[in-house]
């Protein structure tokens, strides 16, 4: 491990650590959300941010708590916004969720549940089923993942709606969605 050799986390490792922490919180938020539903809110408390930053420092003593979280403060009448890697990645994640329609936007609140015809008829070939099975098992080569993901859209969408699968279960079904690059795939359940 790099930390044992150098005594410091690299920027890349810091970012991966932060991504994993926020992703766990995101997965927890989506556990009881079904397909077609929107997450009403995605919040992390100040105490949670402080606790995570402190725990990171305890595990990696050379890491500064302030690198990961600095809470909002008011100093001599000046407001200082919260900051740090955890805070920034949390807001980046919220932005992605808003853009994908998975998180309710309280400001705009324009979300309306789409009407879906579950009886969509699409011919499913053996080749389509093979690609779907492949997606459930493999994550490489990524070019195949993207191609098969696009080609099986109609099957996955129909199955999602028909089975009323939760977002968490859907993500568990397809390994590619649990990869960092999985965020680039069109989920297609809206």
DASULPE-V24485 format. One record per backbone hydrogen bond with DSSP energy under -0.5 kcal/mol. CO is the residue of the C=O (numbers start at 1). NH is the residue of the N-H. Records with the same first field share a line. If there is no record, write none. Layout:
# DASULPE-V24485
CO = NH, NH
This chain:
# DASULPE-V24485
1 = 5
2 = 6
3 = 7
10 = 14
11 = 15
12 = 16
13 = 17
14 = 18
15 = 19
16 = 20
17 = 21
18 = 22
19 = 23
20 = 24
21 = 25
22 = 26
23 = 27
24 = 28
25 = 29
26 = 30
27 = 31
28 = 31
30 = 33, 168
33 = 167
34 = 37
39 = 104
45 = 49
46 = 50
47 = 51
48 = 52
49 = 53
50 = 54
51 = 55
52 = 56
53 = 57
54 = 58
55 = 59
56 = 60
60 = 63
64 = 67, 68
65 = 68, 69
67 = 85
68 = 86, 87
70 = 83
73 = 75, 80
74 = 76
75 = 78
78 = 75
79 = 81
80 = 73
83 = 70
84 = 88
85 = 89
86 = 90
87 = 91
88 = 92
89 = 93
90 = 94
91 = 95
92 = 96
93 = 97
94 = 98
95 = 99
96 = 100
97 = 102, 103
98 = 101
102 = 39
104 = 106
105 = 109
116 = 118
117 = 120
120 = 122
123 = 125
125 = 129
126 = 130
127 = 131
128 = 132
129 = 133
130 = 134
131 = 135
132 = 136
133 = 137
134 = 137, 138
135 = 176
141 = 144, 145
142 = 146
143 = 147
144 = 148
145 = 149
146 = 150
147 = 151
148 = 152
150 = 153
152 = 156
153 = 157
154 = 158
155 = 159
156 = 160
157 = 161
158 = 162
159 = 163
160 = 164, 165
165 = 35
166 = 170
167 = 171
168 = 172
169 = 173
170 = 174
173 = 175
174 = 177
175 = 178
176 = 179
179 = 182
180 = 183
181 = 184
182 = 185
185 = 187
